[in-house]
Amino acid sequence: MRKALRWLLALAVFIGTLSTAGAATAAQPEASGTTDIKDQLLSIPGMSLIEEKPYTGYRFFVLNYTQPVDHRDPSKGTFQQRITVLHKDVSRPTVFYTGGYNVSTTPSRREPTQIVDGNQVSMEYRFFTPSRPAPADWSKLDIWQAASDQHRIFKALKSVYTKKWISTGGSKGGMTATYYERFYPRDMDGVVAYVAPNDVVNNEDSAYDRFFTQVGTKECRDRLNAVQREALVRREPLEKKYAAYAADNGYTFTTIGSLDRAYEAVVLDYVWGFWQYSLLSDCATIPADAKTATDQAIWDSVDTISGFSFYTDQGLEPYTPYYYQAGTQLGAPDIHFPYIEKQYIRYGYESPRNLVPRDIPMKFQPYAMRDVDSWVRHNAHHMLFVYGQNDPWGAERFRVDKGAKDAYVFTAPGLNHGANVAGLVADQKALATARILQWAGVPASSTAAAKPLARFDSKLDVRDVEREPALHP
């Protein structure tokens, strides 16, 4: 009882002193359109303006929102979390987006936002700088804490944007939208999760091995496999090139352990990286005969797809929060390379533990993904999952079973990690668009008539896969 009373007292002090409660207070202005939207946003306790950027037809704000480091114990301090608001009109629905990493401070519009012609709130994931507590207590970086960040932001902004809300995200952002729905299923009116991996059992990754024996065409697979193998066969001359490259750019290898480990990690990402970011038609860019290709041709192909800069300390550091989560809750793939002789592979796929500085403790929680997977299978409601046929991350995906209602899993033929609703076959595209509109409260007259309500904008509407080096969603 005393412990409970102390916790409640700490919560009351936190809310009263810092005025960062997510829920709107009676003193806040109504979202009636009579008060300027910037004033409405800044009247929210804990909200502050970083900058406003102009964009025709919208107002775009980069903001900070005060969040507790620990949602279970708000007395442990706060940090500033960046969010952006692409404001259309308070009478329109709102899309809540996160990529699961840093937030872009350039105006952009995700596919569901274009479909519903709505507002968009985008959130930077906790612990990605600058949205990182100082000092950083890494034990507070987990999927429940991040979902609670979203919950508080939603509760704060719901007083301004009172219409329907849909959450969305791609890749790790699709995972994030799914976890948010699992922990706060009453917040959103719908969820659109793109290319979201679902590694239920971390040490069972045979689905990925099967994927790489079937994806694309045999000719393309053979080309990629041969270049990857040749890069390991020519390890000595290419590592000399790598050492010079690292020296020229000031790169170091403390976290992963050595240049040799980093080199192998980049090479082993090669085939995965191609299918994640490229299309079958891009196979023409791969050296046709790896054995006769020059060292420079092998280097250039691997560098273009995998990125030799990534497994350096400088390349890994911005992604420490992701690898920490992969090694504590999300899981990470571990695939095999049967076409490469064992003597050429010294380390295999690097585990997340080897990609996070050793002074950050990590312990894997196998129950975390099992819980989410079970919940989605049996409780998904108003949820849409979209995958790309040729995307390796879709080898282990979310599924919906009995108990799920108005929930769908669709696959875009021939597409990669940039798969979207627009890339689905016609009947699935129409159904997905209709359901998104229905969930947003702006339904089409019929499924056949369903189409995006806003015109395509080449600057706002990002359609290409968001290219990131190395193996992560």
C-alpha positions in Angstrom: 0.0 0.0 0.0 2.8 2.5 0.9 4.5 1.7 -2.3 1.3 2.4 -4.3 0.7 5.6 -2.4 4.3 6.8 -3.1 3.9 6.0 -6.8 0.6 7.9 -7.0 2.1 10.9 -5.2 5.0 10.9 -7.6 2.6 10.8 -10.5 0.6 13.7 -9.1 3.8 15.8 -8.5 5.0 15.0 -12.0 1.8 16.1 -13.6 1.3 19.2 -11.5 4.9 20.4 -11.6 5.8 19.8 -15.2 2.3 20.3 -16.7 2.9 17.6 -19.3 -0.3 15.6 -18.9 -1.3 14.1 -22.2 -5.0 14.7 -21.8 -6.4 18.1 -22.7 -7.5 20.4 -19.8 -10.6 22.5 -19.7 -8.5 25.6 -20.2 -7.3 24.5 -23.7 -8.9 26.2 -26.7 -11.5 24.2 -28.6 -10.5 22.8 -32.0 -13.2 25.0 -33.6 -11.0 26.6 -36.2 -11.4 30.1 -34.5 -8.0 29.9 -32.9 -4.8 29.6 -35.0 -3.6 26.0 -35.2 -0.2 26.9 -33.9 -1.7 28.5 -30.8 -3.9 25.4 -30.3 -0.8 23.1 -30.5 1.3 25.2 -28.2 -1.5 25.5 -25.6 -1.0 21.7 -25.0 1.0 21.3 -21.8 4.5 20.1 -22.5 4.4 21.1 -26.2 7.0 23.6 -27.6 7.8 24.8 -31.1 11.1 24.1 -32.7 10.2 25.7 -36.1 7.4 26.1 -38.6 8.1 25.4 -42.3 5.9 26.6 -45.1 4.2 24.2 -47.6 1.4 25.1 -49.9 -2.0 23.8 -48.7 -0.6 22.8 -45.2 1.0 24.1 -42.1 4.0 22.1 -41.0 5.4 22.2 -37.5 8.4 20.7 -35.9 7.7 20.4 -32.2 9.1 19.0 -28.9 6.8 17.2 -26.5 7.8 16.5 -22.9 7.7 12.8 -22.1 8.5 10.8 -19.0 11.6 8.6 -19.3 9.6 5.9 -17.5 5.8 5.8 -18.0 5.5 3.5 -15.1 7.4 5.9 -12.8 7.1 9.5 -14.0 9.3 10.7 -11.1 12.4 9.4 -12.9 12.6 12.4 -15.1 11.6 13.6 -18.6 13.1 14.0 -22.0 12.1 16.0 -25.1 10.6 14.0 -27.9 10.5 15.4 -31.4 7.3 15.2 -33.4 6.0 16.9 -36.5 2.5 18.0 -37.5 1.5 18.3 -41.1 -1.7 20.3 -40.6 -4.5 20.1 -43.2 -7.7 21.0 -41.3 -9.1 20.0 -37.9 -12.2 18.7 -39.8 -10.1 16.0 -41.5 -9.0 12.7 -40.1 -5.4 12.3 -38.8 -2.7 9.8 -39.6 -0.2 9.0 -36.8 3.1 7.9 -38.5 6.4 6.7 -37.2 9.3 5.1 -39.1 10.6 3.6 -35.9 13.8 5.7 -36.1 14.5 9.5 -36.4 11.7 11.7 -37.6 12.2 13.7 -40.8 11.8 17.5 -40.4 11.0 17.9 -44.0 7.2 18.0 -44.9 6.1 14.6 -46.2 2.9 12.7 -46.5 2.6 8.9 -46.0 0.3 6.9 -48.2 -2.7 6.7 -45.8 -2.5 10.5 -45.3 -2.9 10.9 -49.1 -5.7 8.3 -49.2 -7.8 10.1 -46.5 -6.6 13.6 -47.4 -5.9 14.3 -43.7 -3.5 15.6 -41.2 -0.3 13.8 -40.2 1.4 13.5 -36.9 4.9 12.0 -37.1 6.9 10.8 -34.0 10.6 10.3 -33.5 11.2 7.0 -31.7 12.6 7.3 -28.2 16.4 7.1 -27.8 17.1 8.2 -31.4 18.9 11.5 -31.0 17.9 14.1 -30.1 14.9 12.3 -28.5 17.1 10.5 -26.0 17.0 11.0 -22.2 20.3 12.1 -20.6 21.7 10.2 -19.0 20.3 7.3 -21.1 18.8 4.4 -19.0 18.6 1.9 -21.8 16.3 -0.4 -19.8 13.6 2.2 -20.6 13.9 1.5 -24.3 11.2 -1.1 -25.0 8.1 -1.5 -27.1 5.7 -0.8 -24.2 7.5 2.5 -23.3 7.5 3.6 -27.0 3.8 2.7 -27.3 3.1 4.8 -24.2 4.9 7.7 -25.9 2.5 7.4 -28.8 -0.5 7.1 -26.4 0.4 10.3 -24.6 0.9 12.2 -27.9 -2.4 11.0 -29.1 -4.2 11.9 -25.9 -2.6 15.4 -26.1 -3.5 16.0 -29.7 -7.0 14.5 -29.7 -8.3 17.7 -28.2 -7.2 19.5 -31.4 -7.7 16.7 -34.0 -11.1 15.3 -32.9 -11.9 13.2 -36.0 -10.8 9.6 -36.7 -7.2 8.6 -36.3 -5.2 5.9 -38.2 -1.7 4.8 -37.2 0.8 3.7 -39.8 4.5 3.0 -40.4 6.8 1.1 -42.6 9.3 -1.6 -41.6 10.3 -0.9 -38.0 7.6 1.8 -38.1 5.1 -0.9 -39.2 6.2 -3.0 -36.2 5.8 0.1 -34.0 2.2 0.8 -35.2 1.4 -2.9 -34.4 2.9 -2.8 -30.9 1.0 0.5 -30.2 -2.2 -1.2 -31.2 -1.5 -4.2 -29.1 -0.9 -2.1 -25.9 -3.5 0.7 -26.6 -6.2 -0.9 -28.8 -8.8 1.8 -28.1 -6.7 4.7 -29.3 -6.7 4.3 -33.1 -9.6 3.7 -35.5 -7.4 1.7 -37.9 -3.8 0.5 -38.5 -1.9 0.3 -41.7 1.4 -1.5 -41.2 3.8 -1.8 -44.1 6.5 -4.5 -44.5 6.5 -5.2 -40.8 8.8 -8.1 -39.7 7.5 -10.5 -37.1 10.3 -12.6 -35.6 8.3 -14.6 -33.2 10.9 -17.2 -32.3 14.3 -15.5 -32.5 16.4 -18.7 -33.0 14.2 -20.2 -35.7 15.0 -18.4 -38.9 14.5 -21.1 -41.6 11.8 -19.1 -43.3 14.6 -16.7 -44.4 16.7 -19.5 -45.8 13.7 -20.8 -47.8 13.0 -17.3 -49.1 16.5 -16.9 -50.6 16.2 -20.2 -52.5 13.0 -19.0 -54.2 13.1 -15.2 -54.6 13.4 -13.7 -58.1 14.9 -15.9 -60.8 17.7 -18.5 -60.6 19.8 -16.4 -62.9 19.6 -13.4 -60.6 20.2 -15.4 -57.5 23.2 -17.0 -59.1 24.7 -13.6 -60.0 24.2 -12.3 -56.5 25.5 -15.4 -54.8 28.6 -15.4 -57.0 29.5 -11.8 -56.2 29.0 -12.3 -52.5 31.2 -15.4 -52.5 33.9 -13.7 -54.7 34.1 -10.8 -52.2 35.0 -13.3 -49.5 37.4 -15.3 -51.7 39.2 -12.0 -52.5 39.1 -10.9 -48.8 42.8 -10.0 -48.6 43.1 -7.5 -51.5 39.7 -6.0 -50.8 40.4 -5.6 -47.1 43.5 -3.6 -48.0 41.2 -1.4 -50.0 38.8 -1.2 -47.1 41.6 -0.2 -44.6 42.6 2.6 -46.9 39.0 3.7 -47.3 38.6 3.7 -43.5 41.8 5.6 -42.9 40.8 8.2 -45.5 37.5 8.8 -43.8 38.5 8.4 -40.1 36.4 5.3 -39.6 37.0 3.0 -36.6 35.8 -0.5 -35.6 35.7 -0.6 -31.8 32.1 -1.7 -31.4 32.1 -4.6 -33.9 35.6 -5.5 -32.9 37.8 -5.4 -36.0 38.0 -4.3 -39.7 37.9 -8.0 -40.6 34.5 -8.5 -38.9 33.1 -5.4 -40.4 34.2 -6.4 -43.9 32.5 -9.8 -43.6 29.4 -8.2 -42.1 29.1 -5.9 -45.1 29.6 -8.7 -47.6 27.1 -11.0 -45.9 24.5 -8.3 -46.1 24.9 -8.1 -49.9 22.2 -10.5 -51.1 19.7 -9.5 -48.5 20.3 -5.8 -49.2 19.7 -6.3 -52.9 16.3 -7.9 -52.5 15.3 -5.4 -49.7 16.0 -2.3 -51.8 16.1 -3.4 -55.5 13.8 -5.0 -58.0 14.3 -8.0 -60.2 14.9 -5.7 -63.2 18.0 -4.4 -61.3 19.8 -7.7 -61.7 21.3 -6.3 -64.9 23.5 -4.1 -62.7 25.1 -7.0 -61.0 28.4 -8.3 -62.5 27.4 -11.2 -64.8 30.6 -13.2 -64.2 32.0 -12.6 -60.7 35.1 -14.7 -61.2 36.4 -12.5 -64.1 35.2 -9.2 -62.6 37.8 -6.8 -61.4 38.4 -6.1 -57.7 36.9 -2.7 -58.3 33.8 -4.1 -59.8 33.2 -6.4 -56.9 33.9 -3.6 -54.4 31.6 -1.2 -56.2 28.7 -3.7 -56.3 29.0 -4.6 -52.6 29.5 -1.0 -51.6 26.5 0.2 -53.6 24.2 -2.4 -52.0 25.6 -3.0 -48.5 27.6 0.1 -47.8 31.2 -0.3 -46.5 30.7 2.6 -44.1 28.0 1.0 -42.1 29.7 -1.4 -39.7 32.2 1.3 -38.6 31.6 2.9 -35.3 30.4 6.0 -37.0 27.9 4.1 -39.1 26.6 2.0 -36.3 26.2 4.7 -33.7 23.0 6.3 -35.0 21.3 2.9 -35.0 22.3 1.8 -31.5 18.7 2.0 -30.3 17.5 -0.3 -33.1 20.2 -3.0 -32.4 19.6 -2.7 -28.7 15.9 -3.5 -29.3 16.7 -6.3 -31.7 18.9 -7.8 -29.0 16.4 -7.4 -26.2 12.9 -7.8 -27.7 12.5 -7.6 -31.5 14.8 -10.5 -32.5 17.1 -10.6 -35.5 17.5 -12.9 -38.5 20.4 -15.4 -38.8 20.6 -17.0 -42.3 23.0 -19.5 -43.9 25.0 -19.4 -47.0 25.2 -23.0 -48.5 26.8 -21.8 -51.7 29.9 -20.4 -49.8 32.5 -22.8 -48.5 32.9 -22.7 -44.7 36.5 -21.6 -44.9 35.4 -18.3 -46.3 33.0 -17.4 -43.5 34.7 -16.6 -40.2 31.9 -15.1 -38.1 28.5 -15.5 -39.8 25.8 -12.9 -39.3 26.6 -10.6 -36.5 24.3 -10.7 -33.5 22.8 -7.4 -32.2 25.0 -7.8 -29.1 28.1 -7.3 -31.3 26.6 -4.1 -32.8 25.9 -2.3 -29.5 28.7 -0.8 -27.3 29.6 -3.3 -24.5 28.9 -0.8 -21.7 25.2 -1.0 -22.6 23.7 -4.2 -20.9 21.4 -6.3 -22.9 19.2 -9.3 -22.1 16.8 -10.9 -24.6 13.1 -11.2 -23.7 11.7 -14.1 -25.8 8.1 -13.6 -24.6 7.8 -10.0 -26.1 7.2 -11.0 -29.7 5.3 -14.1 -28.9 2.8 -11.9 -26.9 2.4 -9.5 -29.8 2.1 -12.2 -32.4 -0.6 -14.0 -30.4 -2.5 -10.8 -29.8 -2.5 -9.9 -33.5 -3.6 -13.4 -34.6 -6.6 -13.4 -32.3 -7.5 -9.8 -31.6 -6.5 -7.7 -34.7 -9.3 -5.3 -35.5 -9.3 -2.7 -38.3 -5.7 -3.7 -39.2 -4.0 -3.9 -42.6 -0.6 -5.5 -43.2 1.1 -4.9 -46.6 4.2 -6.9 -47.7 6.4 -7.0 -50.8 6.7 -10.4 -52.5 10.5 -10.0 -52.9 11.3 -8.4 -49.6 13.3 -10.7 -47.3 11.7 -9.1 -44.2 8.4 -10.5 -45.2 9.6 -14.0 -44.8 8.5 -13.8 -41.2 5.4 -11.7 -41.1 2.2 -11.0 -39.2 -0.8 -13.1 -39.8 -4.5 -12.9 -38.7 -6.5 -15.9 -37.6 -9.8 -16.6 -35.9 -10.8 -13.8 -33.6 -9.4 -11.1 -35.9 -12.1 -8.9 -37.4 -11.8 -6.6 -40.4 -8.1 -7.4 -40.6 -6.1 -8.2 -43.7 -2.6 -9.3 -44.9 -1.8 -8.5 -48.5 1.3 -9.0 -50.6 2.3 -6.7 -53.5 3.7 -8.8 -56.4 7.3 -8.2 -57.4 7.8 -5.4 -54.9 10.5 -5.0 -52.2 10.7 -3.2 -48.9 8.9 -0.3 -50.4 5.7 -2.2 -51.0 2.5 -0.2 -50.5 -1.3 -0.3 -51.2 -0.7 1.3 -54.7 1.3 -1.8 -55.6 -1.3 -4.4 -54.7 -3.3 -6.2 -57.4 -6.5 -4.3 -58.4 -9.1 -6.0 -56.2 -6.9 -5.9 -53.1 -5.9 -2.3 -53.8 -9.6 -1.3 -54.0 -10.5 -3.2 -50.8 -7.5 -1.8 -48.9 -8.3 1.7 -50.0 -11.9 1.3 -49.1 -11.2 0.0 -45.7 -8.7 2.8 -44.9 -11.3 5.4 -45.9 -14.0 3.6 -43.9 -11.8 3.5 -40.8 -11.0 7.2 -41.2 -14.6 8.1 -41.3 -14.6 9.3 -45.0 -15.9 6.2 -46.8 -16.2 5.9 -50.6 -19.5 5.2 -52.2 -18.4 1.7 -53.0 -15.2 -0.5 -52.8 -14.8 -0.2 -56.6 -14.9 3.6 -56.4 -12.4 3.8 -53.6 -9.3 5.9 -54.4 -7.1 8.4 -52.7 -8.9 11.6 -51.9 -5.8 13.8 -52.3 -3.9 14.3 -55.6 -0.4 12.8 -55.8 2.3 15.3 -54.8 5.7 14.3 -56.0 7.4 16.2 -53.1 5.1 15.1 -50.3 4.2 11.6 -51.3 7.2 9.4 -50.8 6.7 6.2 -52.8 10.2 4.7 -53.1 11.7 2.5 -50.4 13.5 4.4 -47.7 17.1 3.3 -48.4 19.2 2.5 -45.3 22.6 0.7 -45.4 23.0 -2.6 -43.7 20.6 -5.2 -42.4 17.8 -3.7 -40.4 14.1 -3.1 -41.1 
